[in-house]
Amino acid sequence: MEKPVIIHCNNVRLEGLLNQNSSEKGVVVTHPHPLYGGNMDNPVVEQIVQSFFEKGFTTLRFNFRGTGKSSGMFDNGVGELDDVRAVLSYLKESEISEIHLAGYSFGARMNASVVSSGYELQDHIMVSPPMGFMPFDDVKSMPSTGLILTGAKDEIAPSDMVQAAINRWQIHTQFEVIKGCDHFYTGCLAQLKYLLMDYLP
């Protein structure tokens, strides 16, 4: 069962939900854009968390600064990078030795900057990275990225733009495009879970 936790990021207090498993594997899951209603209770985020937990992972999802009960204010994707790093550190300090990172939409964009900056992870998963909505110019290379997913009808994360980015990054990643799926995974959460469960160790 998930339990509420508070994670400190400088002077910001981040609201999180931690679900401890018996394994030494753990994942941090990040949520969609706060200014468009995104938070850690998003159905796609919940599906990602559930899939990891069923595979034996300890899971930790959280609200970015200024979202839900997290203090502070939205920082236009700058302070949010510190949020991701603080939550990853929190998970490491809880004796999780194998750290994974997964994000959806805005969360995937924030994670990409953290990974590209050289943060070492066991694995990195992006769900619908919003390349049609936000620039990815600073993201140079993400060698730890094992899986990227998007929908065939996703106008915020168009599959052709995602494929072009994969080519630019020169990474060997599994790229899945879900037929008939939009950015919100309407009616497609089961397919998302199937692909995640098939991929995860």
Rosetta blueprint (number, residue, H / E / L):
1 M L
2 E L
3 K E
4 P E
5 V E
6 I E
7 I E
8 H E
9 C E
10 N L
11 N L
12 V E
13 R E
14 L E
15 E E
16 G E
17 L E
18 L E
19 N E
20 Q L
21 N L
22 S L
23 S L
24 E L
25 K E
26 G E
27 V E
28 V E
29 V E
30 T E
31 H L
32 P L
33 H L
34 P H
35 L H
36 Y H
37 G L
38 G L
39 N L
40 M L
41 D L
42 N L
43 P H
44 V H
45 V H
46 E H
47 Q H
48 I H
49 V H
50 Q H
51 S H
52 F H
53 F H
54 E H
55 K L
56 G L
57 F L
58 T E
59 T E
60 L E
61 R E
62 F E
63 N L
64 F L
65 R L
66 G L
67 T L
68 G L
69 K L
70 S L
71 S L
72 G L
73 M L
74 F L
75 D L
76 N L
77 G L
78 V L
79 G H
80 E H
81 L H
82 D H
83 D H
84 V H
85 R H
86 A H
87 V H
88 L H
89 S H
90 Y H
91 L H
92 K H
93 E H
94 S L
95 E L
96 I L
97 S L
98 E E
99 I E
100 H E
101 L E
102 A E
103 G E
104 Y E
105 S L
106 F H
107 G H
108 A H
109 R H
110 M H
111 N H
112 A H
113 S H
114 V H
115 V H
116 S H
117 S L
118 G L
119 Y L
120 E L
121 L L
122 Q L
123 D E
124 H E
125 I E
126 M E
127 V E
128 S L
129 P L
130 P L
131 M L
132 G L
133 F L
134 M L
135 P L
136 F L
137 D L
138 D L
139 V L
140 K L
141 S L
142 M L
143 P L
144 S L
145 T E
146 G E
147 L E
148 I E
149 L E
150 T E
151 G E
152 A L
153 K L
154 D L
155 E L
156 I L
157 A L
158 P L
159 S H
160 D H
161 M H
162 V H
163 Q H
164 A H
165 A H
166 I H
167 N H
168 R H
169 W H
170 Q L
171 I L
172 H L
173 T L
174 Q E
175 F E
176 E E
177 V E
178 I E
179 K L
180 G L
181 C L
182 D L
183 H L
184 F L
185 Y L
186 T L
187 G L
188 C L
189 L H
190 A H
191 Q H
192 L H
193 K H
194 Y H
195 L H
196 L H
197 M H
198 D H
199 Y H
200 L L
201 P L
